[in-house]
């Protein structure tokens, strides 16, 4: 019974980690993607794909706020030295 429960938990957690998180940079209007394997928590460094720049960027998560059907993730772009607000879909 415990093995079945552990397997079910593993499948649920594994499935949620298997997809990218899509959103928009609120300043530029360009699409951004937080790829699988990134743990989005305040103070963590994550990698995003900035479709406007056409490249991956390393950012530090400054804050996370839920707004209705979206999640606002404020990040510090370590390469440009700028703060960015990402509006992510809340699926």
C-alpha positions, 0 to 999 in steps of 0.5 A: 500500500505504501509503495502504491502511494509513493508511486502515485505521489512520484507520478504527480510530482513528475508530471508537474515538473515535465512542462515549461511555464509560459508567460509574458514580460510585462515591459516588452510584451515578449513571450518568456518561458520558464523551462522544466527543472527550474524551482521558482521560489524567492531567492532562487536563480532560474533560467528563462527563455526570452523569445524577444532576445532569442536567448536564455537568461539567468535571473534571480526570483525576487518575488512571486504574487498571484493575480487572478488567473496569472502569477506575477514573478518579479526577477532580477536579470543578472546579465542586464542588471535590470528588474523584470516582471513576468506574467505567467499563466496559472494553469 
